[in-house]
Amino acid sequence: MRNPAQRTPAPSDEAHSPAEQRVSEFAQLDDHALIDELSTLTTQTARMRARMFDLMAELDRRRANAA
């Protein structure tokens, strides 16, 4: 089953690069929507970085205990 949030590309989309498609998609959004999206991505990035730090710290701890 297709995710309803995903749109089926129009035939004209196929002629454009992914970067051009994103710019076209962004052009349809107002400033508030762009800022909201950026805020969401920034929060997700911060969480991913924290998770990566935790994973690296755990690996370091395991290596130190194994030595």
N, C-alpha and C positions, 0 to 999 in steps of 0.2 A: 504494500500500500504506500502510495506517495505521501510524503509529508505535506500538508496543506500550506505550510509556510514557504515551501520551495515552489518557485514558479517555473513553468516550462519555458525555455528560451524561445523567443520568436525567431523565425527564419533570418531576420535581419541581424539578430544578435551574433550569429555564427561568423559573420564577416568582420567582427570587431575583436580586438584583443581583450583579455580579461581586465586589464587596466582601464581600457576605454569603457567597458561595461560598468565597472565600479564608478567611474566618474559620472556616467549617465545615471546610474542609480542614485548617487549622492545629489545630483542636480535636482532630483525630484523631492528631496527632503528639505524641510525648513531648518533654520539655525538651531532651534530648540531640539529637534530630532537628532541632528548631527552631534550636538553637545551631549545629549543623553547617551548616544551610542559610544562616544568617546569616553565618557565617564564610566560606562559599563566595562569597556575594554580595559581601561586603566585599572579598575578594581580587580578584574580577572588577572591582569598581568601581575599586579602586586601579590595576589594570592598564589599564583604559579611560582613566582620568585621565592616566596616564603616556603612553599612546599619543596622546591628544589634545594633550598638551603637546609631544610630539615633532613632531606634524603642524603645530601652530601655529608652532613654532620653524623648521621647514623652510620654511613659507610666508613667514615673516618674512625668512629668509635669502635666499630667491629674490627677494623684493621689493627687498631691499637691493641685491642684485647687479644687478637690472634697472634700478635708478635711476641 
